[in-house]
Amino acid sequence: MAGIDIEGLSTVYPNGVRAVDGLDLSVADGEFFALLGPSGCGKTTLLRTIAGLENASAGKVRIDSTDVTRLEPGKRGVAMVFQDYALFPHMTVSENITYPLKVRRAPVAQRDEAARRTSEELSLQGLLERRPGQLSGGQQQRVALARAIASEGKVLLLDEPLSNLDARLRLEARTFLKKLQRDLGITTVFVTHDQAEALALADKIAVMQSGKLRQLGSPREVFARPANTFVANFIGSTPMNLLDGTIEPEGVRLPGGSLPAATGSLPVGASVTVGVRPEYLTVSPSGPGLQGVVVVTENLGTISLVTVDCDGTLIGATVPEEDEPAPGTPVSLMAAAPRVLLYDKESGELLA
Ligand code: ATP
């Protein structure tokens, strides 16, 4: 087992695109680590640079404390699963799984044992003689995982592992993947553009934008305390409210009233961007906080998203489905001070 250390890493394509731009991060031994960000932010390039499939233009990649920056992919001790699985169509499942061992000239007995063990771990028994074309998408994905695991790499790299599965299978595969990773304890880095997937699976998440790291933290940290408005916007199924506010002695002035906030040393009267998640706003018929009128409600299953017009600004809050107020109802919105985040208006970075 092994950790990954990335130091000052940049990957520049021949056309001049700086896909990874001076990145530092560490993945701990045994960690399930997500690279998350919008399309084109450089996640796949970073994964491929760790694997050695792209050349680093600057910086270092260390795996298990060994500098692998200039090593070819086969010598890095990584196993990668590609988005399209890249199975060999003319080989059986068993041959696909043991292919990396065959390339390394491992004895037949060792290959057979690897096929038996991984097919058990990945519930592929009974499918070993089939060819990839005779398998469902979920089964193909498990074969690709089995092949990666059988190769006995020190780290597992997964590029959008669930993106080719339909919604229901995706949820099943998600649970399966999380359990497998936990059982094997193998250091795993996976790429996703789906924030819900990253929150559900990962021990730690790196949120990227334009080749740079914007936040590194646990799912709880990136959800509850986004380091900047970019992460605040990107994480969460219902978008965070980002509002223009003014610092007051005990909190912030916002459209429709005031909310408590830890203002630290910020001067009274300063302009800030205030971030508060809909999940952290409580809706009551009357009381302190922001005063407004319900405009629209959306049922999201067990909760409803209520959009409230506060002095011309629309603010979202979630309530249990059975407490959904009717449009036109006057309401008050309140949040606890630690849930009210203050961001620099220019840079978008978290202030207090
Ligand atoms: P997606 O989620 O869409 O796959 P991503 O975050 O994985 O996106 P990358 O595929 O790493 O992003 O791409 C990062 C940037 O590098 C993009 O601007 C992309 O156009 C560019 N890029 C990717 N591959 C190449 C390549 N082979 N040559 C030149 N530019 C590339």
Boltz pocket constraint, residues with backbone or C-beta under 6 A from the ligand:
constraints:
  - pocket:
      binder: B
      contacts: [[A, 13], [A, 14], [A, 15], [A, 17], [A, 18], [A, 19], [A, 37], [A, 38], [A, 39], [A, 40], [A, 41], [A, 42], [A, 43], [A, 44], [A, 45], [A, 46], [A, 193]]
      max_distance: 6.0
